[in-house]
Amino acid sequence: MASLGLSQTALRLSVQTLKTTTRSASQAVSPPSPSPNPLWLTTIKRRIGRCLMFGLNPPQIHAAGSLLAILARDWRGFLVGSEGFLVDTAVSQDVTWGEMLSHVNNVTYVRYAESARVNLMRRIAHLDPDHASEWRQLVGSTAVGLILRSIKVDYKFPMTYPDRITVYHKLAQPCETAQPAFEFQVVILSEARQRPAARCQEDIVTYDYRLGRKTAALPPFMLSQFRAMWDAQLAAREEWCTRTAEIERLVRGLEVDSWDRPDAVEDMGTA
């Protein structure tokens, strides 16, 4: 998983700048839920903006700018990584004019999810070269393949052109050996709005086209990779929840040290 990278230096400076005021604030901030508010990114940027508008000293301005840079770079991870989605497995594509009927047609979201699911199988094939052909066959109809038994789509807002989407899949629960089915949760992010445009729930079964029936259980090669994927999802959620809590702590520190301090007086500038 991606580390804090550039943000490590920025956050270190921020901690030094805000260490006096954030100690009590951090105790009041509880860890974010696995399903954060989809408007969290907008809200946290507005909170930083309010601090900047009120007036900060140069070190605090640098800290605020560093936080905004982190959010601009890693916003996808903060939104979906904290839910357990693996941010390095996404598929992105442009929204086209022809997909709209005043807004993106509802059926198009199902195609977005389908294309991303196929690309996920191909990606896993590269990660599991010993079973690469079996993974690629899953999206065909000549051996053991995947059949979408049902899909549920929750539309969050009417997406329009121009935009670009990023689609993430994750396992909804651990896979059991005796089951020939599994479920994916899907989130379709709008890059323009920086929030989910839709969420999907996919119910999928494995089907042996040679025998003309469902398999008795998931093939061993799938079960092995899905178990590793589940573990990676749990690790991703922990990492991004920790990072989100750190952002919350530092932003609260800026607030306590600017407009929300007892003797706060707004900097109105000079004539």
Secondary structure, 3 states (H helix, E strand, C coil): CCCCCHHHHHHHHHHHHHHHHHHHHHHHCCCCCCCCCCCHHHHHHHHHHHHHHHCCCHHHHHHHHHHHHHHHHHHHHHHHHHHCCCHHHCEEEECCHHHECCCECHHHHHHHHHHHHHHHHHHHHHHCHHHHHHHHHCCCCCCEEEEEEEEEEEECCCCCCCCEEEEEEEECCCCCCCCCEEEEEEEEEECCCCEEEEEEEEEEEEEECCCCEECCCCCHHHHHHHHHHHHHHHHHHHHHHHHHHHHHHHHHHHHHCCCCCCCCCCCCCCC
